[in-house]
């Protein structure tokens, strides 16, 4: 884990607001001491969940999206550190591992232009470099018997999450993706729009369910590809559930779980599925935050839930005084997942 920037006691102290009579997550979350072997520490710790940040937007840029997803980790960890440690959720269940060091790659993309074919190739190559680091760290966490909770970056990082999980499990895994987009586009070089298609093509992803596709923003070519693969790739649309009311939200969750639950599965959350959340591809129409929280809780309670990934949120794109609320939302989703997973079925 050479490319990991460990989270330190001092880092945690800086983001934790102490208050008399209260105990915050930041006072109880576990930090790996300096000089201690990280892998052995993970294996021996009683904490079950490992927080990992990916502060990058390289895959988003490579997909012609708005940069800004690099800021989600910093915003989220501030909010998570100040959640109340109580009978409902305990900070001591979480090891804060740190963030992947992508500073060199982020510098390299600053002057690249997606519209230039040579620059586009360079962007894809940089995404592949990040892929290797993500998959290696996820592999290490799961092999140590822990459950990764990954924050930040674009949805390009789904590839590394899936690959690392599959390698640790010794077989392909499944995935459920709460998203307005399929991210199952053609293999044209790595970016945030084809993490799942690359994982599928390379044999790391077995079954894939996309929950809440937006009909207006899914191409005919993607729909045709999915139709050919319907034994292993399925979806529903937001429009069919919440607009035309042809399908029931709870029933659709049950059907999706039935499809993926036979093997370990990753839970992928794209915040651009929620209206007015600052992200690389903001929407004005979509599922509510309450529905998203129900979704995370529903799938998180199953014993085969292998990891949670929350991505595409971009607090830096929100110039309002409320840009900290994305971090707060991520905190809610993480505690929803942990509460449900502790009562797994």
N, C-alpha and C positions, 0 to 999 in steps of 0.2 A: 504494500500500500504506500509506495513511495510518493505518489501524487496526492496524498491525503494531507490536508492541513488540519491537524487535530484541534478540537475545541478544548480550551483550557479552563481551569478554575477562574482565572482572571477574566476570561471572555464571558463566563457565566455570571460573574459578579457584576460586570458592567451592564448587563441587560436585565438584571433582576431588581425590581423595586421592592425593597424590604418595608414591611409595615408591622407595627406592634400588634400582637394578637392574631397574626395571620401567618400561614406557612405557604409559600409559593413553590411551584414546580422547580424553579431555579435553585431553591435551597435543598432540593432532594434528588434532582436528576444526577446521574452518575457520569463522571468524567474519567477517562483513562489516564492515570498518572503519567507524567513525563518519565521516559526511560523504561516503562513497563512494556513487555511484549503484548501488542494489541490483540493478536489472535488468541493467545492463551487467556488473556483477560476476558475476552468475549466468551470463550468457552466456559470459563469458571464462574462468571457473574450469574447471579440469580435473576437479574433483570432480563426481560424477554424482548424488548423492542429497542431498535437501534436507529437513531436519527442521523440522516445523511443529507447534506445540502449539495446541490449542483448549481452554482451561480453562473450560468451561461445562457446566451441566446444565439449561439452559433447556428444551431439547427433551424431556428426560426428565421434568421437572416437568409439561410440557404433555401428556405421555402418562401422567400419573398414576403415574410411577415414583419411586423413592427418589433424591433428589438426592445428589451426591457425586462424579459423574464429572469435575467441575472439577479434582479433585486429581490426576488421572492424569499430566498433563504434568510437574508438579513432581517426582513420584516417579520417573517414567521417566527424565528427563534426568539425575538423580543416578546412576542405575544405568548408563545408557549411557556417561556420562563416565568410569566406572571399569572399563569392559571393557578387556581387554588388547589393545593394538595389536600385532599379530604377523602371521605369514605367512598366517594363515587369514582375517583381517579387519582392515582398516586404517581407523583413524579419519579419516585424510586423505581418504577417499572421501566424507566427509559435510560438508555446509555446515549449520550450525545457524542457521536463519533467525530463529527466535524464536517468539513466541506472538501470537495475535490478541487485541487489546484488547477484551474483552467486559465490562469492569468496570462500565460504566454499565448494561448490560442485566442483569447479575447483581444489581445493586442494585435494579433495577426489579421483579425477580421475587420478591424476598424476602417480600413481604406479599401475593402473589397466591395465590388459592385455586382449584385446578383445578375444584372442585365448583361454583363460581360461574360462570355462563355468560358474564358480561361479562369476568371475569378470564381465563377460558379463551381468549376472543378476543384479549385483550392478550398472553397467553403465545404464541399462534400468531404474532402480529405481531412479537414480539421474535425468535422463531425465524427469521422471514423476513429480519429485519435481519442476523442472523448468517449466513444463507444467502448473502446478497450479498457479504459480506466473504470467506467461505470460497471461493466460486466465483471471485472476482476474484483472490485470491492463488494458488489452484491453477492458474488460467489462466496467470498470469504465470510460475509455475515451469515448467510444461510447455512454454510457448511459448519459454522460454529453453533448452530442450533437456535439462532435468533431470527426475529422477523424484522426486515428492513422497513423503515418509513422514510421515503425519499421525497425531498421537497425541492421544487424549483426546476429550472431549465425548460426547454421546449419538449414537445412530445417525441422528439427524436430519441430521448433517453429511455423510452419504453423498450427499445431494442436491447440496450444494455441490461435493463432490469430482467427482461425475459431470458436473454442468453445466460446471464449469470445465475439465475434461478434454475434454469434447465440443466446447466452444467453441475450445479451443486446437488440437484435431485437425481442426476444421472439419466434423465429422460425429459422429453418435451413437456412444457406446461401449458395451461390454458390462460386466457385473459378475458376480463370483462372491462369494457371501456365506456365510461360515461362521457359522451363527447358529441358535439354538433357535427363533427367530421369523422370520416372513417380512418384517416391516417393509414390507408391501405392502398396508396397510390403506386404507380408503376415504379420499377427499379431503375431509376434514372440518376443514381448517385444519392448518397444519404442526405436526408433533411428531416424536418419535423413532420412531414406529411407521409412518410413511408416506413416508420419504425416497425409497424406490425407486419407489413408485407415483406420486409427484409427478414424479420424473425421467422415468419412462416416459410419463406422460400429456403432458408438455411436450416430448417428442421428443428428450430427451438420452440416454435409456437405450434401447438396441436389444434386446439379449438379457440375460436375468437368470437366474442359477441360484442357488437357495438350497440350501446343503449342510448337512444334519443337522437339519431341522425336527423339533421335538418334537410328536408327534401329539396329546398331551394339551393343548397350548397353542396350537393353530392352529384358528381358527374355521372352521365350514362355509362361511361366506360368502367367506372368503379362498381356501379350497380351490376353491370354485366359480369364482371369478374367474380363478385360475391355470389351471384346466382349460380355460376358454374361450380362454386365451392361450398354449396349450401349444407353439405354434410359436416363441414368443419368451420364455416364462417357464416354467421347469421346476424341479423340486426332487427331493430324496430325503429320507428321514426317518432320524433317529438310531436310532429303534426298529427299522427294517428292516435297518440295517447292524449295530448292536452288540448288539441284544437278541434279535431273531428270527433273525439271521444269514442273512437272505434275500439280502442283497447284500454284496459284498466292498468294503472301504474303498478299496483301491488301484484296483480296477476302477471304482468310482464316481468317483474323482478323474479317471481317464482319460476317462470318459464326459462329465463336466462340462467338462473342458478341450476336448474335441472340439466341444462345443456353443458355447463362447465364443471360441475361439482365432483365429477368422478376422478379428477386429477387435481394436483396443486394448481392454483390459479392466482394470477396477479390482479389487483384492483387498481385500475388506471383512472384518474380523475383529471379531466381537462377543464380548467376554470372558465374557458371561453364558452362553455355551455350554459353559463349563468348570466342573465341579463345585467348589463351595465357594470360588469367586473372588468377592471382595466386588464387587458390581456393582448396577446399578439393579434387576435382576431375577435374583437368585441362583438357581442350580439345585443339586440334590444328585445329579443323574444327568446324564451327558453324556460327550462325548469326552474323552480324556486330553490332558494337555499335550503328550505326545510325538506324539500324532496331530495335534494342532494345528500343531506345529512341522513335521511332515512335510508337512502341507497347504500351509503358507506356502512351504516349500522347493520343493515340486512345482510350484505355480503361479508362483512367483517366477522360475523358470528360463526361462519362455517369453518370447520377444522382444516379445510384445505386452502384457506386464504393464506397465500405465501408472502405477500408484501402489499403495501399501499404506496402509490405514487401520486402526488398532487403537483400538477405542472401548469405551465402557460400563464399563471398569474404574473402581472407586471406592475407592482406598486409604483415604480418610477414613472409610469405613463399616466398616473392619476395625479394631477397637479392640485387637487383639492386638499383641504385640511384633513380629510378623512382617508388619506391613502394608506393609513395604518390598518384599515379594516380588512384588507386582503390577508394580512398576517393573522388577524383575529379569526377570520373565517377558516384559515388553514388550521389554527389551533383547535377550533370546534371539531373539524373533520378528524383530526388525529385523536382527540379524546373520545369521539364517537366510535372510532375504530377500536381503540383499546378497550373501552367498556364492553363493546359487543364481543370482541375476541376473547376476553376473559371468561365469557359465558358461552363459549363456542359449542356448536352442536355437531 
